[in-house]
């Protein structure tokens, strides 16, 4: 199970995720936000920037309780 140690906000709708093993992933959420559905709320820059680590770094979460796991984000960035 992967854990995120730190989140850094990048330009637009990107986050730099620093994992406990030292790997760094820059994840662009623009396509996800542009789809219809629950991620649309993140179009508001303040909402997007209010992301935080939860579950001891196993996930990231926004104020609307939208949560993504560290493992899923790592797989999105680095593949299988």
N, C-alpha and C positions, 0 to 999 in steps of 0.2 A: 504494500500500500504506500503510495507516494504522499508526501506532505509538502505543502508550500510554506516556505519560511518567511517570504516577504512579497508584497505586491507593490509595484511602482506604476503609476499612471503614465501613459505615453500620449502622444497626439491622437486626436480623433477618438475613436472607440477601441483603443488598444491598451492592453495591460501587459507589463513585463512581470512574469511570475518566476520567482527564484525558489527553487526546490531545495530540500534539505540535503540532497546529494550533490549540490552545486550546479546542476543543470539550470539553464535559463531559457524560458520560452516567452516569446512575444506573441500574444494571441490577439487577433483582430476580430472584434465582435460585430463589425458593420453588417455583414451578410445576415447574421443571426437576428440582429435588431431590425433589419429591413423586411424580414418575413412577418407575415401576420401572426399574431399570437401573443403569448405572455411576455416575450422579450421586447415587444414594441415599447413598453414603458421605459426601457433604458435609453430611448432616443433623447430624453431630457438629460443634458450634460451633468446637472447636479445629481440626479438619481444614479447615473452611471458611475460618477466619481465617488459615491458613497459605498463602494464595495469594501468588504472586510473579510478577514479570515475567520472561519468557524471550525468547530470540531477539531481543534488542535492542528489546524492547517490541512485537514483532509478535504476541505471545501472552501469555496468563496461564496459570499452571499451579499445580496443587496437588500435595502430596507423593506422591499415588498416580499421578502423571504424567498426570492428567486435564488436557487442554489445550484452550483455546478461543482462536481467533484474534481479534486486534484488529479486523479487518475484519468478521467475523461479529457481534461484540458491537456494533460501531458501527451496522451495518445493523439489528440488533435494536432498538437505541435510537432511531434516526433514520429508519429506512425507506430505501427506495431513493433 
